[in-house]
């Protein structure tokens, strides 16, 4: 009688062991299949992101080209506004106003050119005035240019 009980006990243990092994194997196969699916999904999403990333790079390049294209016009307008400011400046108050605006223009320029010093700013303003003078001469009639 005892032999049958021990045999049943081992038989139950063997059945439970075989079921656990089959559950473990099926779980591993399920995890492997889902890992492959997730890897495929990651590759697919990476490929989808490649096109917008390339478009962003193209737009940045186009933006730089546009900035370069209008840089001279912007500088010309700044010089015109500085000349108008100086021409309309009243004694003392006007000079203070000119100094105030010039200081802020210098700070803006310094933010764009952090490695430069004030003498570079003076050269920059001088070059802008020269460009403005050349454009002004080109706009004048022929008789006025010869003076």
Buried (B, 14 or more C-beta within 10 A) or exposed (E): EEEEEEEEEEEEEEEEEEEEEEEEEEEEEEEEEEEEEEEEEEEEEEEEEEEEEEEEEEEEEEEEEEEEEEEEEEBBEBBEEBEEBBEEBEEEEBEEBBEEBBEEBBEEBBEEEEEEEEEEBEEBBEEBEEBBEEEBEEEEEEEEEEE
